[in-house]
Amino acid sequence: MSAPKTTTGFENAVFVGLESFLVDEELSRLKGSFKGDASMNWSVFNAEDDPTMDEIMSLCNTLPFFAERRVVIIRNGHKLSALQMDQVASYLEDPCDATTLILVLEGEKADRDLQKLLRKFDGRAKITRFEPLRNRNDRIRWIMDRTAFHGKKMDKDAAVLLADMTGSSMWYLDSEILKLCLYAGTRPAISIDDVHEVVMRTAEPAIFSFLDSLFDRKRDALSRLYEMELAGISDLEIVSRIENLVIAHYVVVAGRDWKKLKIHDYVAEKAARRKSLWTVSQLVSLLRDVRGIEQKIKSSSVVDGYTSLAEVIGRLVPISRTDSRGGGRAPRA
């Protein structure tokens, strides 16, 4: 079995994971360092469009045009048939020296079928993972690093609050960081007051009101979810927000030391007021459901994440008038 062939950072690769933001960032980085005419030598195929593999393989074996190499990318590679996947693996046994082939697979680390599939490419391509930043401390570090990338510094307490209030969607996180950088103007650092002003105040009318209704287990959570869909807010953004707050509520409800885990006071205080509304098992179940929706959205297994969210939320909110006003204990999920 031949080793992957590389040239100045370009090598045959399999990108695997659910975090499309990081995948796109890496592809943009590679394209930015591409030498030559990218319009003639940078080709992207989407497996969902049922491409002709013979055409792709032929292109991989075609010498570049006025450039050092050719780059061929197959997005949503997990949608390829077994036969098509075998064609890719076969090509990588003896790839063209002047071509970089990148296969992008969306999937979780624990997906057994994915792990079996990856074994086809051992020694044939570099396998690089792009996983969601579900660990809170990882998100905080990424926020601070990303802010520095945009030319600013973010205070630690500001990064903590931003991580707690925005969830794990990196597309949304990056957009909020950009807004904060613009808001800071000529100031070198972004403060916690900036996060309160820019992120919390602008999001409050829709997203925060929905999250309050959901975690207060009020009936209007469904109507507020519908309002966000009409407003065009990304379903992944909502999923990541819910996921993040479920974890915070779990820590508080389970009696863990939320200060040691550096959950922001604002979030912990709200969670503490809701202890009578949630059990640990309910929060674990909700987290499992929400992460399942996240995976389906990122792997294109569902077209509309809002519908899946509505089904989950519909099982959580009360149906009686008493509960819809916030009175009494919410029903078990």
DRENDO-1510 file (C-alpha; in Angstrom, 1 decimal, always signed):
<recs>
REC; n; res; u; v; w
REC; 1; MET; +0.0; +0.0; +0.0 .
REC; 2; SER; +1.5; +3.3; -1.1 .
REC; 3; ALA; +1.9; +6.2; +1.4 .
REC; 4; PRO; -0.1; +9.5; +0.9 .
REC; 5; LYS; +1.7; +11.7; -1.6 .
REC; 6; THR; +2.1; +15.3; -0.5 .
REC; 7; THR; +3.4; +18.7; -1.8 .
REC; 8; THR; +3.9; +21.8; +0.4 .
REC; 9; GLY; +1.0; +21.0; +2.7 .
REC; 10; PHE; -1.4; +19.6; +0.0 .
REC; 11; GLU; -2.0; +15.9; +0.5 .
REC; 12; ASN; -4.7; +13.4; -0.2 .
REC; 13; ALA; -7.0; +13.6; +2.8 .
REC; 14; VAL; -10.2; +12.5; +4.4 .
REC; 15; PHE; -11.9; +15.3; +6.5 .
REC; 16; VAL; -14.3; +13.7; +9.0 .
REC; 17; GLY; -16.6; +15.3; +11.5 .
REC; 18; LEU; -19.7; +17.3; +12.0 .
REC; 19; GLU; -18.2; +20.8; +12.3 .
REC; 20; SER; -18.7; +22.2; +8.8 .
REC; 21; PHE; -17.3; +25.6; +10.0 .
REC; 22; LEU; -13.9; +24.1; +10.6 .
REC; 23; VAL; -14.0; +22.1; +7.4 .
REC; 24; ASP; -14.8; +25.3; +5.4 .
REC; 25; GLU; -12.1; +27.2; +7.2 .
REC; 26; GLU; -9.4; +24.6; +6.3 .
REC; 27; LEU; -10.6; +24.4; +2.7 .
REC; 28; SER; -10.4; +28.2; +2.5 .
REC; 29; ARG; -6.9; +28.2; +4.0 .
REC; 30; LEU; -5.8; +25.6; +1.4 .
REC; 31; LYS; -7.4; +27.6; -1.4 .
REC; 32; GLY; -5.7; +30.7; -0.2 .
REC; 33; SER; -2.3; +29.0; -0.4 .
REC; 34; PHE; -3.0; +27.5; -3.8 .
REC; 35; LYS; -0.4; +28.4; -6.4 .
REC; 36; GLY; -1.7; +28.9; -9.9 .
REC; 37; ASP; -5.2; +29.3; -11.6 .
REC; 38; ALA; -7.6; +27.9; -9.0 .
REC; 39; SER; -10.6; +28.4; -11.4 .
REC; 40; MET; -9.1; +25.7; -13.7 .
REC; 41; ASN; -7.7; +23.4; -11.1 .
REC; 42; TRP; -9.9; +23.6; -8.0 .
REC; 43; SER; -13.0; +21.4; -8.4 .
REC; 44; VAL; -15.7; +20.7; -5.8 .
REC; 45; PHE; -18.3; +17.9; -6.2 .
REC; 46; ASN; -21.2; +17.2; -3.9 .
REC; 47; ALA; -22.1; +13.5; -3.3 .
REC; 48; GLU; -25.7; +14.5; -2.8 .
REC; 49; ASP; -25.9; +15.4; -6.4 .
REC; 50; ASP; -25.0; +11.8; -7.4 .
REC; 51; PRO; -21.9; +12.8; -9.4 .
REC; 52; THR; -20.3; +10.5; -12.0 .
REC; 53; MET; -17.4; +8.8; -10.3 .
REC; 54; ASP; -15.7; +7.9; -13.5 .
REC; 55; GLU; -15.6; +11.7; -14.4 .
REC; 56; ILE; -14.2; +12.5; -11.0 .
REC; 57; MET; -11.5; +9.8; -11.2 .
REC; 58; SER; -10.6; +10.9; -14.7 .
REC; 59; LEU; -10.2; +14.5; -13.5 .
REC; 60; CYS; -8.0; +13.3; -10.6 .
REC; 61; ASN; -5.7; +11.6; -13.2 .
REC; 62; THR; -5.6; +14.8; -15.4 .
REC; 63; LEU; -2.5; +17.0; -15.1 .
REC; 64; PRO; -3.2; +20.5; -13.8 .
REC; 65; PHE; -3.5; +23.4; -16.2 .
REC; 66; PHE; -1.0; +26.2; -15.6 .
REC; 67; ALA; -0.6; +25.3; -11.9 .
REC; 68; GLU; +1.6; +23.1; -9.7 .
REC; 69; ARG; -1.3; +20.8; -8.9 .
REC; 70; ARG; -5.0; +20.1; -9.1 .
REC; 71; VAL; -7.3; +19.9; -6.1 .
REC; 72; VAL; -10.5; +17.7; -6.2 .
REC; 73; ILE; -12.9; +17.9; -3.3 .
REC; 74; ILE; -15.9; +15.6; -2.7 .
REC; 75; ARG; -18.3; +17.1; -0.1 .
REC; 76; ASN; -20.9; +14.9; +1.8 .
REC; 77; GLY; -18.8; +11.9; +0.9 .
REC; 78; HIS; -20.8; +9.8; +3.4 .
REC; 79; LYS; -23.6; +9.9; +0.8 .
REC; 80; LEU; -21.5; +8.0; -1.7 .
REC; 81; SER; -22.5; +4.4; -2.4 .
REC; 82; ALA; -20.3; +1.5; -1.4 .
REC; 83; LEU; -19.2; +1.0; -5.0 .
REC; 84; GLN; -18.3; +4.7; -5.3 .
REC; 85; MET; -16.4; +4.7; -2.1 .
REC; 86; ASP; -14.4; +1.7; -3.3 .
REC; 87; GLN; -13.6; +3.7; -6.5 .
REC; 88; VAL; -12.1; +6.5; -4.3 .
REC; 89; ALA; -10.2; +4.0; -2.2 .
REC; 90; SER; -8.9; +2.3; -5.3 .
REC; 91; TYR; -7.7; +5.5; -6.8 .
REC; 92; LEU; -5.8; +6.4; -3.6 .
REC; 93; GLU; -3.8; +3.2; -3.9 .
REC; 94; ASP; -1.9; +4.8; -6.7 .
REC; 95; PRO; -2.9; +8.5; -6.9 .
REC; 96; CYS; -1.7; +11.1; -9.4 .
REC; 97; ASP; +1.3; +12.9; -8.0 .
REC; 98; ALA; -0.1; +16.3; -9.2 .
REC; 99; THR; -3.5; +15.9; -7.7 .
REC; 100; THR; -4.8; +16.4; -4.2 .
REC; 101; LEU; -8.1; +14.5; -3.5 .
REC; 102; ILE; -10.0; +15.6; -0.4 .
REC; 103; LEU; -13.0; +13.4; +0.7 .
REC; 104; VAL; -15.3; +15.1; +3.3 .
REC; 105; LEU; -17.3; +12.8; +5.5 .
REC; 106; GLU; -19.8; +14.1; +8.0 .
REC; 107; GLY; -20.2; +11.8; +11.0 .
REC; 108; GLU; -19.6; +11.2; +14.7 .
REC; 109; LYS; -16.5; +9.6; +16.2 .
REC; 110; ALA; -18.6; +6.8; +17.7 .
REC; 111; ASP; -20.4; +6.0; +14.4 .
REC; 112; ARG; -19.3; +2.3; +13.9 .
REC; 113; ASP; -20.1; +2.4; +10.2 .
REC; 114; LEU; -17.9; +5.5; +9.8 .
REC; 115; GLN; -15.0; +3.9; +11.7 .
REC; 116; LYS; -15.3; +0.8; +9.4 .
REC; 117; LEU; -15.3; +3.1; +6.4 .
REC; 118; LEU; -12.2; +5.0; +7.6 .
REC; 119; ARG; -10.2; +1.8; +7.7 .
REC; 120; LYS; -10.4; +1.8; +3.9 .
REC; 121; PHE; -8.2; +4.9; +3.8 .
REC; 122; ASP; -5.6; +3.9; +6.4 .
REC; 123; GLY; -2.2; +4.7; +4.8 .
REC; 124; ARG; -3.8; +6.1; +1.7 .
REC; 125; ALA; -4.9; +9.5; +2.9 .
REC; 126; LYS; -4.4; +11.7; +5.9 .
REC; 127; ILE; -7.4; +11.6; +8.2 .
REC; 128; THR; -8.3; +14.9; +9.9 .
REC; 129; ARG; -11.1; +15.3; +12.3 .
REC; 130; PHE; -13.3; +18.4; +12.7 .
REC; 131; GLU; -15.5; +17.8; +15.8 .
REC; 132; PRO; -17.9; +20.3; +17.4 .
REC; 133; LEU; -16.5; +22.1; +20.4 .
REC; 134; ARG; -18.9; +20.7; +23.0 .
REC; 135; ASN; -16.4; +21.1; +25.9 .
REC; 136; ARG; -17.1; +24.5; +27.4 .
REC; 137; ASN; -13.5; +25.3; +28.2 .
REC; 138; ASP; -12.5; +24.4; +24.6 .
REC; 139; ARG; -15.2; +26.9; +23.4 .
REC; 140; ILE; -13.9; +29.6; +25.7 .
REC; 141; ARG; -10.3; +29.1; +24.4 .
REC; 142; TRP; -11.6; +29.1; +20.8 .
REC; 143; ILE; -13.5; +32.3; +21.4 .
REC; 144; MET; -10.4; +34.1; +22.8 .
REC; 145; ASP; -8.2; +32.8; +20.0 .
REC; 146; ARG; -10.8; +33.7; +17.3 .
REC; 147; THR; -11.1; +37.2; +18.7 .
REC; 148; ALA; -7.3; +37.5; +18.5 .
REC; 149; PHE; -7.5; +36.3; +14.9 .
REC; 150; HIS; -9.8; +39.2; +14.2 .
REC; 151; GLY; -7.3; +41.6; +15.8 .
REC; 152; LYS; -8.9; +42.1; +19.2 .
REC; 153; LYS; -8.5; +40.7; +22.7 .
REC; 154; MET; -11.4; +39.5; +24.7 .
REC; 155; ASP; -11.6; +39.6; +28.5 .
REC; 156; LYS; -11.9; +36.1; +30.1 .
REC; 157; ASP; -15.2; +36.9; +31.8 .
REC; 158; ALA; -16.6; +38.2; +28.5 .
REC; 159; ALA; -15.5; +35.0; +26.7 .
REC; 160; VAL; -17.2; +32.9; +29.5 .
REC; 161; LEU; -20.5; +34.7; +29.2 .
REC; 162; LEU; -20.4; +34.6; +25.4 .
REC; 163; ALA; -19.7; +30.8; +25.5 .
REC; 164; ASP; -22.6; +30.3; +27.9 .
REC; 165; MET; -25.1; +32.4; +26.0 .
REC; 166; THR; -24.3; +31.4; +22.4 .
REC; 167; GLY; -23.9; +27.6; +22.5 .
REC; 168; SER; -21.6; +25.5; +20.4 .
REC; 169; SER; -22.5; +26.6; +16.8 .
REC; 170; MET; -19.2; +27.9; +15.5 .
REC; 171; TRP; -20.8; +29.8; +12.6 .
REC; 172; TYR; -22.9; +31.7; +15.1 .
REC; 173; LEU; -20.0; +32.2; +17.5 .
REC; 174; ASP; -17.9; +33.7; +14.8 .
REC; 175; SER; -20.6; +36.0; +13.6 .
REC; 176; GLU; -21.1; +37.3; +17.2 .
REC; 177; ILE; -17.3; +37.8; +17.7 .
REC; 178; LEU; -17.2; +39.8; +14.4 .
REC; 179; LYS; -20.1; +42.0; +15.6 .
REC; 180; LEU; -18.3; +42.5; +19.0 .
REC; 181; CYS; -15.1; +43.5; +17.2 .
REC; 182; LEU; -16.9; +46.1; +15.1 .
REC; 183; TYR; -18.7; +47.4; +18.2 .
REC; 184; ALA; -15.4; +47.8; +20.1 .
REC; 185; GLY; -14.2; +50.1; +17.4 .
REC; 186; THR; -10.7; +51.4; +18.2 .
REC; 187; ARG; -10.7; +49.8; +21.7 .
REC; 188; PRO; -8.2; +46.9; +21.8 .
REC; 189; ALA; -10.3; +44.6; +24.1 .
REC; 190; ILE; -13.9; +43.4; +24.3 .
REC; 191; SER; -15.4; +43.5; +27.7 .
REC; 192; ILE; -18.3; +41.7; +29.4 .
REC; 193; ASP; -20.3; +44.9; +29.1 .
REC; 194; ASP; -19.9; +44.7; +25.3 .
REC; 195; VAL; -21.3; +41.1; +25.3 .
REC; 196; HIS; -24.3; +42.2; +27.4 .
REC; 197; GLU; -24.9; +45.1; +25.0 .
REC; 198; VAL; -24.3; +43.5; +21.6 .
REC; 199; VAL; -25.2; +39.8; +22.1 .
REC; 200; MET; -27.7; +39.6; +24.9 .
REC; 201; ARG; -29.7; +42.7; +24.1 .
REC; 202; THR; -30.0; +42.0; +20.3 .
REC; 203; ALA; -30.8; +38.3; +20.9 .
REC; 204; GLU; -33.3; +38.8; +23.7 .
REC; 205; PRO; -36.5; +39.5; +21.7 .
REC; 206; ALA; -36.4; +36.1; +20.0 .
REC; 207; ILE; -33.8; +33.6; +21.1 .
REC; 208; PHE; -33.6; +34.4; +24.8 .
REC; 209; SER; -37.4; +34.6; +25.1 .
REC; 210; PHE; -37.7; +31.2; +23.6 .
REC; 211; LEU; -35.0; +29.7; +25.8 .
REC; 212; ASP; -36.7; +31.2; +28.9 .
REC; 213; SER; -40.0; +29.7; +27.8 .
REC; 214; LEU; -38.4; +26.3; +27.1 .
REC; 215; PHE; -36.5; +26.0; +30.4 .
REC; 216; ASP; -39.5; +27.4; +32.3 .
REC; 217; ARG; -41.5; +24.7; +30.5 .
REC; 218; LYS; -44.1; +27.1; +29.3 .
REC; 219; ARG; -46.5; +26.3; +26.5 .
REC; 220; ASP; -45.6; +29.3; +24.4 .
REC; 221; ALA; -42.1; +27.7; +23.8 .
REC; 222; LEU; -43.5; +26.2; +20.6 .
REC; 223; SER; -45.0; +29.5; +19.3 .
REC; 224; ARG; -41.7; +31.2; +20.1 .
REC; 225; LEU; -39.8; +28.5; +18.3 .
REC; 226; TYR; -42.1; +29.1; +15.3 .
REC; 227; GLU; -41.3; +32.9; +15.4 .
REC; 228; MET; -37.6; +32.2; +15.2 .
REC; 229; GLU; -38.1; +29.9; +12.2 .
REC; 230; LEU; -40.1; +32.7; +10.5 .
REC; 231; ALA; -37.3; +35.2; +11.4 .
REC; 232; GLY; -34.8; +32.9; +9.5 .
REC; 233; ILE; -32.7; +32.0; +12.6 .
REC; 234; SER; -30.6; +28.9; +11.8 .
REC; 235; ASP; -31.8; +25.7; +13.3 .
REC; 236; LEU; -28.2; +24.8; +14.2 .
REC; 237; GLU; -27.9; +28.0; +16.2 .
REC; 238; ILE; -31.0; +27.1; +18.2 .
REC; 239; VAL; -29.8; +23.5; +18.8 .
REC; 240; SER; -26.4; +24.7; +20.1 .
REC; 241; ARG; -28.1; +27.2; +22.4 .
REC; 242; ILE; -30.4; +24.5; +23.9 .
REC; 243; GLU; -27.5; +22.1; +24.3 .
REC; 244; ASN; -25.4; +24.6; +26.1 .
REC; 245; LEU; -28.1; +25.5; +28.6 .
REC; 246; VAL; -29.1; +21.9; +29.2 .
REC; 247; ILE; -25.6; +21.2; +30.4 .
REC; 248; ALA; -25.6; +24.3; +32.6 .
REC; 249; HIS; -29.0; +23.3; +34.1 .
REC; 250; TYR; -27.8; +19.7; +34.6 .
REC; 251; VAL; -24.8; +21.0; +36.7 .
REC; 252; VAL; -27.1; +23.1; +38.9 .
REC; 253; VAL; -29.9; +20.6; +39.3 .
REC; 254; ALA; -27.5; +17.7; +40.0 .
REC; 255; GLY; -25.9; +19.8; +42.8 .
REC; 256; ARG; -22.5; +20.1; +41.2 .
REC; 257; ASP; -20.2; +23.0; +41.9 .
REC; 258; TRP; -21.2; +25.4; +39.1 .
REC; 259; LYS; -18.6; +28.0; +40.3 .
REC; 260; LYS; -15.8; +25.5; +40.0 .
REC; 261; LEU; -17.0; +24.6; +36.5 .
REC; 262; LYS; -17.1; +28.4; +35.8 .
REC; 263; ILE; -20.7; +28.7; +34.7 .
REC; 264; HIS; -21.6; +32.3; +34.6 .
REC; 265; ASP; -23.6; +33.7; +37.5 .
REC; 266; TYR; -26.4; +34.9; +35.3 .
REC; 267; VAL; -26.9; +31.4; +33.8 .
REC; 268; ALA; -26.6; +29.6; +37.2 .
REC; 269; GLU; -29.1; +31.8; +38.9 .
REC; 270; LYS; -31.7; +31.2; +36.3 .
REC; 271; ALA; -31.1; +27.5; +36.4 .
REC; 272; ALA; -31.3; +27.5; +40.3 .
REC; 273; ARG; -34.8; +29.0; +40.0 .
REC; 274; ARG; -35.9; +26.1; +37.8 .
REC; 275; LYS; -34.8; +23.2; +40.0 .
REC; 276; SER; -38.4; +22.3; +40.7 .
REC; 277; LEU; -39.2; +22.0; +36.9 .
REC; 278; TRP; -36.5; +19.6; +35.9 .
REC; 279; THR; -35.0; +16.2; +37.0 .
REC; 280; VAL; -31.5; +15.1; +36.1 .
REC; 281; SER; -32.9; +12.3; +33.9 .
REC; 282; GLN; -35.1; +14.7; +32.0 .
REC; 283; LEU; -32.1; +17.0; +31.2 .
REC; 284; VAL; -30.0; +14.0; +30.1 .
REC; 285; SER; -32.8; +12.8; +27.8 .
REC; 286; LEU; -33.2; +16.3; +26.4 .
REC; 287; LEU; -29.5; +16.6; +25.7 .
REC; 288; ARG; -29.5; +13.2; +24.0 .
REC; 289; ASP; -32.4; +14.3; +21.8 .
REC; 290; VAL; -30.9; +17.6; +20.9 .
REC; 291; ARG; -27.5; +16.1; +20.0 .
REC; 292; GLY; -29.3; +13.6; +17.9 .
REC; 293; ILE; -31.0; +16.5; +16.0 .
REC; 294; GLU; -27.6; +18.2; +15.7 .
REC; 295; GLN; -26.0; +15.2; +14.1 .
REC; 296; LYS; -28.9; +14.8; +11.6 .
REC; 297; ILE; -28.8; +18.4; +10.6 .
REC; 298; LYS; -25.1; +18.4; +10.0 .
REC; 299; SER; -25.1; +15.1; +8.1 .
REC; 300; SER; -28.2; +16.2; +6.1 .
REC; 301; SER; -30.3; +13.4; +7.4 .
REC; 302; VAL; -33.1; +15.9; +8.1 .
REC; 303; VAL; -34.1; +18.8; +5.9 .
REC; 304; ASP; -35.8; +20.8; +8.6 .
REC; 305; GLY; -34.3; +20.9; +12.1 .
REC; 306; TYR; -37.2; +23.0; +13.4 .
REC; 307; THR; -39.7; +20.2; +12.9 .
REC; 308; SER; -37.5; +17.8; +14.9 .
REC; 309; LEU; -37.1; +20.4; +17.6 .
REC; 310; ALA; -40.8; +21.0; +17.8 .
REC; 311; GLU; -41.4; +17.3; +18.3 .
REC; 312; VAL; -39.0; +17.2; +21.2 .
REC; 313; ILE; -40.2; +20.4; +22.8 .
REC; 314; GLY; -43.9; +19.3; +22.4 .
REC; 315; ARG; -43.1; +16.4; +24.8 .
REC; 316; LEU; -41.7; +18.8; +27.4 .
REC; 317; VAL; -44.1; +21.7; +27.7 .
REC; 318; PRO; -47.3; +21.4; +29.7 .
REC; 319; ILE; -50.7; +21.2; +28.2 .
REC; 320; SER; -52.9; +22.6; +31.0 .
REC; 321; ARG; -53.6; +26.2; +31.5 .
REC; 322; THR; -52.1; +26.1; +35.0 .
REC; 323; ASP; -48.8; +24.9; +33.6 .
REC; 324; SER; -48.8; +27.3; +30.7 .
REC; 325; ARG; -48.8; +30.1; +33.2 .
REC; 326; GLY; -45.8; +28.6; +35.0 .
REC; 327; GLY; -47.7; +27.2; +38.0 .
REC; 328; GLY; -47.2; +23.8; +39.4 .
REC; 329; ARG; -44.6; +21.2; +38.5 .
REC; 330; ALA; -44.1; +20.4; +34.8 .
REC; 331; PRO; -45.0; +16.9; +33.7 .
REC; 332; ARG; -42.2; +14.4; +33.3 .
REC; 333; ALA; -40.8; +14.0; +29.8 .
</recs>
